[in-house]
Amino acid sequence: MNKMSMDQLQRKPEDDFIALCVAAARVSGGSLEREKSFSFTRGSLMSWYDKVFDFQSAHGAGDGKDLYATAAAADLAREMILRARKGEIPGNIFLRHGGETEALEEPLIKAGYEVFYAQTGMVLDRSGLRLPDGEYSGIRRVDGDEDLKKWIACLDLSFDRKRDLVQYRNLMAAPEMSLWGLYDGSLMVSTILLFERGETAGIHLVSTHPEHRKKGHGARLTAFAAERAFSRWAERVVLLSSPMGEGVYAGLGFVPYGRVKHLRPRPL
């Protein structure tokens, strides 16, 4: 494994999520836009991946803490909420853990945003994987619309949100992505998306059918995806976990480091 600083490792799950946002926009015909103070993706068929992220100091790299410790943070937050309400930039913001971006949270909330979701960034290197009990039987790659319909149905039940087949057909076709499902007979009971980029692989959209939880399905599918990534070219696997999943991932060897937050404009 290449030597990396703790700060670099800690940013890996966040970098991976941002890269997935960019990829989702790309396969949807959307775009990545870079401005002086931040970047954002838009035009994705999957609106969850249209995000504002990567806040930068207007004074140059390394000076962000000075910028965000001043009234400039409040000015930036007010500008963003106005532009978001006009539809000029996405409403959703992805706020990294620590550093200057964390100092933006209070000004953004005062300007009219709210935190609606928080996740824990977790990292696993190839020497740290602990395999769960049970075999990998029943795990298959999603290939074709019939599999994809079952994959989406499981995801929809798990997260109580409807998804569009076309959206995920585009993701399934992207060369750096693969969708996997764990079957119990003809029913898909767990899902995962593996996003492979060089030495870092990201795990996303882990879900388990509500009637099949607490059976270790999600853990086995996550371990399978991590082993697959390590057997190819990955040196580390990263993910952003909900509070419910942290214990499961820690049991597989993932190490938590801090929280990231998703913000959106409060309803008027």
Secondary structure, 3 states (H helix, E strand, C coil): CCCCCHHHHHHHHHHHHHHHHHHHHHHCCCEEEECCCCEEEECCCCHHHCCEECCCCCCCCCCHHHHHCCHHHHHHHHHHHHHHHHCCCCCCEEECCCHHHHCCHHHHHHHCEEEEEEEEEEEEECCCCCCCCCCCCCEEECCCHHHHHHHHHHHHHHHCCCCCHHHHHHHHHCCCEEEEEEEECCEEEEEEEEEEECCEEEEEEEEECHHHCCCCHHHHHHHHHHHHHHHHCCCEEEEEECHHHHHHHHHHCCEEEEEEEEEEECCC
